[in-house]
């Protein structure tokens, strides 16, 4: 759904810029640092060209996917820091939704002080906190979804069941708190577009409950997790088709409902490429093969990187991915390949970035390049290992510079 990408490679495009970036990184005076390159062709075209088939939906990227400067607006602030960020870049308070249904009291008070009135909730305790600290808030009721096929099962943590929604709406009415809409989040990596259709149908039922109780319901938030890769199991256009069919049925145009979606992952996934350097390596002999009588034992190689699963590769933990690198230098056809694994800097056994890779012999200081690393990487801080702050390099083609957003 990205016009500039569909047009084919351009002179000085992504691959050429990536090679130039990798070559320049090798000359770091004080040792290599992790580097992120923004390939603005992917990001710019995603923003400049609205996703096909979602004309009804207001595009609202949530804050977490990437908080790097220049990676786009963020209107779905989920906490105090996110609210500060979106206001700092000029987003009006009226367009900010504090979408986390379980907030700290300090976050609620900050929202009240700075004019952020749209807050999400899914339980009585949260409602009571808002009544006490932000009585003028307009609430959005977060409902549970059927996310059993998603990589992240957010309904284990968030979302009111349909059975409890009427009770929550009644309590809000008794507390003189206005409920203005419904939100849900299927979770990322959902291969079943019908999960969105079912959640939209459920939201229609909750709208009816709210309207029967006197609430003015006019916001529907479809959440996020939309795929940002061309090769995803379910293409974005397929999801959009199912979603729009459900919207036409339950929330047709002209019904007075503002429909939002958090498209952060869609926007930024392909916009960033990560280059990481090898800081150490270890060769391991295959013990089982050593005992065989035929020939010498093959070896596997363990490489240690300056970033791991507690940093930019957190998708290994949360999305169950296996990142596959491109090499800085293309190996020759006769170069032997070795079973290889990539590990991060944390001194513990979970910081494994990838296993079962077949790579040529690499050296300390070599760079590995990972594409499609824009979502939930830049703003995720390393928790272990004392890693340095990562450096961000922006690469933009002449075509991207000419776009007007």
C-alpha positions as CSV (number, residue, x, y, z in Angstrom):
1,X,0.0,0.0,0.0
2,X,3.0,2.3,-0.4
3,X,3.2,4.1,-3.7
4,X,6.9,4.9,-3.8
5,X,7.9,1.3,-2.9
6,X,5.6,-0.1,-5.6
7,X,7.4,1.9,-8.2
8,X,10.6,-0.2,-7.8
9,X,14.1,0.7,-6.7
10,X,15.3,4.2,-7.2
11,X,18.8,5.5,-7.9
12,X,20.5,6.0,-4.5
13,X,17.7,4.0,-2.9
14,X,17.6,2.0,0.4
15,X,20.2,-0.6,-0.4
16,X,22.7,1.9,-1.8
17,X,22.2,4.2,1.3
18,X,22.6,1.2,3.6
19,X,25.9,0.2,2.0
20,X,27.2,3.8,2.3
21,X,26.1,3.9,6.0
22,X,27.8,0.6,6.8
23,X,31.0,1.6,5.2
24,X,31.1,4.9,7.2
25,X,30.4,3.1,10.4
26,X,33.6,1.1,10.2
27,X,35.6,4.2,10.8
28,X,34.3,5.1,14.3
29,X,37.1,6.6,16.4
30,X,36.0,5.3,19.8
31,X,34.6,2.0,18.7
32,X,31.4,1.1,17.1
33,X,28.0,2.0,18.5
34,X,24.6,0.6,17.5
35,X,23.2,2.5,14.6
36,X,19.7,3.0,13.3
37,X,19.2,4.4,9.8
38,X,15.8,5.9,9.0
39,X,14.9,4.9,5.4
40,X,12.5,7.8,4.9
41,X,11.2,6.4,1.6
42,X,9.2,3.7,3.5
43,X,8.0,6.1,6.2
44,X,7.3,9.0,3.9
45,X,5.3,7.1,1.4
46,X,3.3,5.4,4.2
47,X,2.3,8.8,5.6
48,X,1.8,10.5,2.3
49,X,-0.2,7.7,0.8
50,X,-3.2,6.7,3.0
51,X,-3.6,3.0,3.4
52,X,-6.0,1.8,0.7
53,X,-9.6,1.0,1.9
54,X,-9.6,2.7,5.2
55,X,-11.1,6.0,4.2
56,X,-13.4,6.2,7.3
57,X,-10.5,5.8,9.7
58,X,-8.6,8.6,11.3
59,X,-4.9,7.6,11.2
60,X,-3.5,8.0,14.7
61,X,-0.1,6.4,15.4
62,X,0.3,5.4,19.0
63,X,3.4,6.7,20.8
64,X,5.4,3.5,21.5
65,X,6.3,2.1,18.0
66,X,9.1,4.7,17.5
67,X,9.8,7.9,19.4
68,X,12.7,8.9,17.3
69,X,12.5,12.5,16.1
70,X,11.0,12.7,12.6
71,X,9.2,9.3,12.8
72,X,5.8,10.9,12.7
73,X,3.1,12.2,15.0
74,X,2.0,10.2,18.0
75,X,-1.6,10.8,19.2
76,X,-2.3,7.6,21.2
77,X,-0.3,8.6,24.3
78,X,-0.2,5.7,26.9
79,X,1.4,7.3,29.9
80,X,2.8,10.5,31.4
81,X,6.0,10.5,29.3
82,X,4.0,9.9,26.2
83,X,1.6,12.7,26.9
84,X,4.5,15.0,27.6
85,X,6.0,14.0,24.3
86,X,3.0,14.5,22.1
87,X,2.2,17.9,23.6
88,X,5.9,18.9,23.2
89,X,5.6,18.3,19.4
90,X,2.4,20.3,19.2
91,X,-0.4,17.8,19.2
92,X,-3.5,19.5,20.7
93,X,-4.8,18.1,24.0
94,X,-8.2,17.5,22.4
95,X,-6.6,14.9,20.1
96,X,-4.7,12.9,22.7
97,X,-6.2,9.7,24.1
98,X,-4.6,8.2,27.2
99,X,-5.3,4.7,25.9
100,X,-3.9,2.6,28.8
101,X,-7.0,1.5,30.8
102,X,-4.8,1.0,34.0
103,X,-3.0,4.3,34.8
104,X,-1.1,5.7,37.7
105,X,-2.8,8.5,39.6
106,X,0.0,10.8,38.6
107,X,-0.8,10.2,35.0
108,X,-4.5,11.0,35.5
109,X,-3.6,14.2,37.4
110,X,-1.2,15.2,34.6
111,X,-4.0,14.7,32.1
112,X,-6.3,16.8,34.1
113,X,-3.8,19.6,34.5
114,X,-2.9,19.7,30.8
115,X,-6.3,19.5,29.3
116,X,-6.2,15.8,28.2
117,X,-9.8,14.7,28.7
118,X,-10.0,11.4,26.7
119,X,-9.1,8.5,29.0
120,X,-9.6,4.8,28.7
121,X,-10.9,2.5,31.4
122,X,-12.0,-1.2,31.8
123,X,-12.8,-1.6,35.5
124,X,-14.5,0.0,38.5
125,X,-11.2,0.8,40.3
126,X,-9.9,2.8,37.4
127,X,-13.3,4.6,37.1
128,X,-13.1,5.6,40.8
129,X,-9.5,6.9,40.3
130,X,-10.7,9.1,37.5
131,X,-13.8,10.4,39.4
132,X,-11.5,11.5,42.2
133,X,-8.6,13.0,40.2
134,X,-10.1,14.0,36.8
135,X,-13.9,14.4,37.1
136,X,-14.2,16.3,33.8
137,X,-12.7,13.4,31.9
138,X,-14.5,11.8,29.0
139,X,-14.1,8.1,29.2
140,X,-13.6,5.4,26.5
141,X,-14.5,1.9,27.6
142,X,-11.9,-0.6,26.6
143,X,-13.4,-4.0,25.8
144,X,-11.9,-7.5,25.6
145,X,-11.3,-9.1,22.2
146,X,-10.9,-12.6,20.7
147,X,-7.1,-12.4,20.3
148,X,-6.2,-16.1,20.7
149,X,-4.4,-16.1,17.3
150,X,-2.4,-12.9,18.0
151,X,1.2,-12.9,19.0
152,X,0.4,-10.6,21.9
153,X,-2.7,-11.5,23.9
154,X,-3.5,-8.1,25.3
155,X,-7.0,-9.2,26.5
156,X,-5.2,-11.2,29.2
157,X,-4.3,-7.8,30.7
158,X,-6.9,-5.3,29.4
159,X,-10.5,-5.1,28.3
160,X,-13.9,-5.5,30.0
161,X,-16.0,-8.5,29.0
162,X,-19.4,-7.8,27.4
163,X,-21.1,-9.1,30.5
164,X,-19.5,-6.4,32.7
165,X,-19.9,-3.4,30.3
166,X,-23.4,-2.4,31.3
167,X,-22.5,-2.4,35.0
168,X,-19.5,-0.2,34.2
169,X,-21.6,2.2,32.1
170,X,-24.2,2.4,34.9
171,X,-21.5,3.2,37.5
172,X,-20.1,5.9,35.3
173,X,-23.5,7.4,34.9
174,X,-24.1,7.4,38.7
175,X,-20.6,9.0,39.1
176,X,-21.5,11.7,36.6
177,X,-18.7,10.6,34.3
178,X,-19.4,10.8,30.6
179,X,-18.5,7.7,28.5
180,X,-18.1,8.8,24.9
181,X,-16.8,5.7,23.1
182,X,-15.4,2.2,23.0
183,X,-11.9,1.0,22.3
184,X,-10.3,-2.4,21.7
185,X,-6.9,-3.8,20.7
186,X,-6.6,-7.2,18.9
187,X,-2.8,-7.3,19.6
188,X,0.0,-7.5,17.1
189,X,0.5,-10.3,14.6
190,X,-3.1,-11.4,14.3
191,X,-3.6,-13.5,11.2
192,X,-7.4,-13.5,11.4
193,X,-9.0,-10.3,10.1
194,X,-12.4,-11.6,11.3
195,X,-11.3,-10.9,14.8
196,X,-11.6,-7.2,14.0
197,X,-15.1,-7.7,12.5
198,X,-16.2,-9.5,15.7
199,X,-14.8,-6.7,17.9
200,X,-16.5,-4.1,15.9
201,X,-19.8,-6.0,16.3
202,X,-19.2,-6.2,20.1
203,X,-18.5,-2.4,20.1
204,X,-21.8,-1.8,18.5
205,X,-23.5,-3.7,21.4
206,X,-21.7,-1.6,23.9
207,X,-22.6,1.6,22.0
208,X,-26.3,0.6,22.3
209,X,-25.9,-0.1,26.1
210,X,-24.3,3.3,26.6
211,X,-26.9,5.2,24.5
212,X,-29.7,3.4,26.5
213,X,-28.2,4.8,29.7
214,X,-27.8,8.3,28.4
215,X,-24.2,8.4,27.4
216,X,-23.3,10.2,24.1
217,X,-21.2,7.7,22.3
218,X,-19.2,9.1,19.4
219,X,-15.7,7.5,19.4
220,X,-14.6,4.0,18.2
221,X,-10.9,3.2,18.6
222,X,-9.8,0.1,16.6
223,X,-6.5,-0.2,18.4
224,X,-3.2,-1.1,16.6
225,X,-1.0,-4.0,15.7
226,X,-1.6,-3.6,12.0
227,X,1.1,-5.3,9.8
228,X,3.8,-3.1,8.4
229,X,5.5,-5.7,6.2
230,X,4.7,-6.5,2.6
231,X,5.2,-10.2,3.3
232,X,3.0,-10.5,6.3
233,X,0.7,-13.5,6.7
234,X,-2.3,-11.3,6.2
235,X,-1.9,-8.2,4.0
236,X,-3.0,-4.9,5.3
237,X,-5.4,-4.5,2.4
238,X,-7.1,-7.8,3.4
239,X,-7.6,-6.5,7.0
240,X,-8.8,-3.1,5.7
241,X,-11.4,-4.9,3.5
242,X,-12.8,-6.9,6.4
243,X,-12.7,-3.9,8.8
244,X,-14.5,-1.6,6.3
245,X,-17.2,-4.2,5.7
246,X,-17.9,-4.4,9.4
247,X,-17.8,-0.6,9.8
248,X,-20.3,-0.3,6.9
249,X,-22.6,-2.7,8.7
250,X,-22.3,-1.4,12.3
251,X,-21.0,2.2,12.0
252,X,-21.9,3.5,8.5
253,X,-20.6,6.8,7.3
254,X,-22.8,9.6,8.6
255,X,-23.6,7.9,11.9
256,X,-21.7,10.6,13.9
257,X,-19.0,8.3,15.2
258,X,-15.3,9.2,14.9
259,X,-13.4,6.0,14.0
260,X,-9.7,5.9,15.1
261,X,-6.9,3.5,14.5
262,X,-3.4,3.3,15.9
263,X,-1.3,2.7,12.8
264,X,2.2,3.2,14.4
265,X,3.4,-0.3,13.6
266,X,2.2,0.0,10.0
267,X,4.0,3.4,9.5
268,X,7.4,2.7,11.0
269,X,8.2,-1.0,10.7
270,X,9.9,-0.7,7.3
271,X,11.2,2.8,8.0
272,X,14.2,1.7,10.1
273,X,17.2,-0.5,9.4
274,X,19.4,-1.5,12.3
275,X,23.2,-2.0,11.9
276,X,24.9,-3.7,14.9
277,X,28.6,-4.6,15.2
278,X,30.1,-7.9,16.4
279,X,32.0,-7.2,19.7
280,X,33.2,-10.8,20.4
281,X,33.0,-14.3,19.1
282,X,33.5,-17.9,20.3
283,X,34.0,-21.1,18.3
284,X,32.4,-24.2,19.7
285,X,33.2,-27.8,18.6
286,X,30.3,-30.1,17.9
287,X,30.8,-32.8,20.7
288,X,28.5,-35.4,19.1
289,X,30.4,-35.2,15.8
290,X,33.8,-35.3,17.6
291,X,33.0,-38.8,18.8
292,X,32.4,-40.1,15.3
293,X,35.2,-41.7,13.4
294,X,34.8,-39.8,10.2
295,X,36.8,-36.6,9.9
296,X,37.3,-33.7,12.2
297,X,34.4,-32.2,14.1
298,X,32.5,-29.3,12.5
299,X,32.3,-26.1,14.5
300,X,29.5,-23.7,15.3
301,X,30.2,-20.0,16.1
302,X,28.7,-17.8,18.7
303,X,28.7,-14.0,18.0
304,X,28.2,-11.4,20.6
305,X,26.5,-8.1,19.5
306,X,26.3,-4.7,21.1
307,X,22.5,-4.9,21.1
308,X,20.2,-7.6,22.3
309,X,16.6,-8.6,23.3
310,X,16.5,-6.0,26.1
311,X,17.2,-3.3,23.5
312,X,16.3,-3.1,19.8
313,X,15.7,-6.8,19.4
314,X,12.9,-7.0,22.0
315,X,10.6,-8.4,19.3
316,X,12.4,-11.7,19.9
317,X,10.8,-11.8,23.3
318,X,7.4,-10.1,22.6
319,X,6.6,-11.1,19.0
320,X,8.4,-14.4,18.8
321,X,10.5,-13.3,15.8
322,X,13.8,-14.6,14.5
323,X,15.8,-11.7,13.0
324,X,17.9,-12.6,9.9
325,X,20.8,-10.3,9.1
326,X,22.2,-9.1,5.9
327,X,26.0,-9.1,5.8
328,X,28.1,-5.9,5.3
329,X,30.2,-7.8,2.8
330,X,28.6,-10.4,0.4
331,X,30.4,-13.8,0.9
332,X,31.8,-15.6,-2.1
333,X,30.2,-18.7,-3.4
334,X,33.0,-21.0,-2.2
335,X,33.1,-19.6,1.3
336,X,32.1,-22.2,3.9
337,X,29.1,-21.6,6.1
338,X,28.9,-22.3,9.8
339,X,26.0,-22.9,12.2
340,X,25.9,-19.6,14.0
341,X,24.0,-17.9,16.9
342,X,23.7,-14.2,17.8
343,X,23.7,-13.0,21.4
344,X,23.3,-9.6,23.0
345,X,25.4,-8.0,25.7
346,X,23.4,-9.0,28.8
347,X,25.1,-11.4,31.1
348,X,22.3,-14.0,31.3
349,X,20.9,-16.8,29.2
350,X,17.8,-15.2,27.7
351,X,19.6,-12.6,25.6
352,X,19.7,-14.7,22.4
353,X,18.9,-12.7,19.3
354,X,18.9,-15.6,16.8
355,X,20.0,-19.2,16.5
356,X,20.3,-21.7,13.7
357,X,21.8,-19.2,11.2
358,X,24.2,-20.4,8.5
359,X,26.8,-17.6,8.2
360,X,30.4,-17.4,6.8
361,X,33.2,-16.8,9.2
362,X,32.8,-13.2,10.5
363,X,35.2,-11.1,12.5
364,X,35.0,-8.8,15.5
365,X,34.1,-5.4,14.2
366,X,32.0,-6.7,11.3
367,X,28.5,-5.2,10.9
368,X,25.2,-7.1,10.6
369,X,22.3,-5.3,9.0
370,X,18.6,-5.9,9.9
371,X,15.8,-4.5,7.9
372,X,12.2,-3.7,9.1
373,X,13.2,-2.7,12.6
374,X,11.2,0.4,13.1
375,X,8.5,-0.8,15.5
376,X,9.1,-0.8,19.3
377,X,12.9,-0.5,19.0
378,X,14.2,3.1,19.2
379,X,12.4,3.9,22.5
380,X,13.0,0.6,24.2
381,X,15.9,1.0,26.6
382,X,18.4,-1.7,27.4
383,X,17.8,-3.0,30.9
384,X,21.0,-5.0,31.3
385,X,24.6,-5.0,30.1
386,X,25.4,-1.3,30.4
387,X,25.1,-0.6,26.7
388,X,25.8,2.8,25.2
389,X,23.1,5.0,23.8
390,X,22.3,4.0,20.2
391,X,23.0,6.5,17.4
392,X,20.4,7.3,14.9
393,X,21.3,8.3,11.3
394,X,18.7,9.7,8.9
395,X,19.0,8.9,5.2
396,X,16.5,10.5,2.8
397,X,16.4,10.3,-0.9
398,X,15.7,13.4,-3.1
399,X,12.2,12.0,-3.8
400,X,11.4,11.8,-0.1
401,X,12.7,15.3,0.4
402,X,10.3,16.6,-2.2
403,X,7.2,15.1,-0.5
404,X,4.8,17.4,1.3
405,X,2.9,15.9,4.2
